[in-house]
């Protein structure tokens, strides 16, 4: 098997097989067969990912009980001790480190549970543009954004009604946007867009960055749990995106080039009939 690049720049996976062949006249040769196995390989990768999701889901309840509850007790106890005990500046610093690390671990567990446990949906009609505008406001006031970052947004002037769980859609946009921001530690442009594709009746949310980009083999593992490549984060952000989009029977399209950036488009089926 090998990868072939078409004239239009798109890549497909080719399967090659050769069979020894003899004719009735005694002449021998080989029959070489080429087959496009791109879709088959994609199904294989999706199947492996679903197996991993199932395994992660089985561990979620145990992790929540065995780690999160004692962690909350430890964190609360440390906060009380810090307030009541006379501490030196160095001891206060150590206490603060323990509290920050406890919160970081709690955030990882919370992300893990959000990924592994099926969430009860609250489906309602809302303006899809709001998920992007609120995310942009939060990002522009985030400590991760500095003067070399530019955050842009392009949304339609008219309302984009969409029927879904608004919290989940916000989670998709936030996870994609923060991932794009972390891919640009030295600065760059982050662009968020949304639109309705009239031809296929789908909503399209796109997040583009000018970050480090990815090789083709990295794209295959992009949505696997705990495959984070950045120092910050739990390694579950994009896995959560994949799970939510799969629940909506949507599609994720990714294009990336090392050193030039990445564009991620989420295609969500239109669940609401909108009058013309």
LINGI-V522257 format. One record per residue. N is the residue number from 1. RES is the residue in one letter. SS is DSSP state (a for helix, b for strand, c for the rest). PHI is phi as a letter, one per 40 degrees, with the letter a starting at -180 (NA if undefined). Layout:
BEGIN
n={N N}
res={RES RES}
ss={SS SS}
phi={PHI PHI}
END
This chain:
BEGIN
n={1 2 3 4 5 6 7 8 9 10 11 12 13 14 15 16 17 18 19 20 21 22 23 24 25 26 27 28 29 30 31 32 33 34 35 36 37 38 39 40 41 42 43 44 45 46 47 48 49 50 51 52 53 54 55 56 57 58 59 60 61 62 63 64 65 66 67 68 69 70 71 72 73 74 75 76 77 78 79 80 81 82 83 84 85 86 87 88 89 90 91 92 93 94 95 96 97 98 99 100 101 102 103 104 105 106 107 108 109 110 111 112 113 114 115 116 117 118 119 120 121 122 123 124 125 126 127 128 129 130 131 132 133 134 135 136 137 138 139 140 141 142 143 144 145 146 147 148 149 150 151 152 153 154 155 156 157 158 159 160 161 162 163 164 165 166 167 168 169 170 171 172 173 174 175 176 177 178 179 180 181 182 183 184 185 186 187 188 189 190 191 192 193 194 195 196 197 198 199 200 201 202 203 204 205 206 207 208 209 210 211 212 213 214 215 216 217 218 219 220 221 222 223 224 225 226 227 228 229 230 231 232 233 234 235 236 237 238 239 240 241 242 243 244 245 246 247 248 249 250 251 252 253 254 255 256 257 258 259 260 261 262 263 264 265 266 267 268 269 270 271 272 273 274 275 276}
res={X X X X X X X X X X X X X X X X X X X X X X X X X X X X X X X X X X X X X X X X X X X X X X X X X X X X X X X X X X X X X X X X X X X X X X X X X X X X X X X X X X X X X X X X X X X X X X X X X X X X X X X X X X X X X X X X X X X X X X X X X X X X X X X X X X X X X X X X X X X X X X X X X X X X X X X X X X X X X X X X X X X X X X X X X X X X X X X X X X X X X X X X X X X X X X X X X X X X X X X X X X X X X X X X X X X X X X X X X X X X X X X X X X X X X X X X X X X X X X X X X X X X X X X X X X X X X X X X X X X X X X X X X X X X X X X X X X X X}
ss={c b b b b c c c c c b b b b b b b b b b b b c c c c c b b b b b b b b b c a a a a a a a a a a a a a a a a a a a a a a a a a a a a a a a a a a a a a a a a a a a a a a a c c c c a a a a a a a a a a a a a a a a a a a a a a a a a a a a c c c c c c b b b b b a a a a a a a a a a a a a c c c c c c c c b b b b b b c c c c c c b b b b b a a a a a a a a a a a a a a a a a c c c c c b b b b b b b b b b c c c c b b b b b b b b c c c c c c a a a a a c c c c c c c c c c c c c c c c a a a a a a a a a a a c c c b b b b b b b c c c b b b b b b b b b c c c c c c c}
phi={NA a c b c c d c g c b b c b c b b b b c b b c d c g c b a b b b b b b c b d c c c c c c c c c c c c c c c c c c c c c c c c c d c c b c c c c c c c c c c c c c c c c c c c b c c c c c c c c c c c c c c c c c c c c c c c c c c c c c c c c c c b c a c a c d c c c c c c c c c c c c b c c c c b c c c b b b a b b c c c c b c a b a c c c c c c c d c c c c c c c c c c c b c c h i b b b b b a a b c c c b f b c b b b b b b b c c g a c c c c c c b d b c c g b c b b c c h c g b d c c c d c c c c c c c f c a b b b b a b d g b h b b b b b b b c c c b c b c c}
END
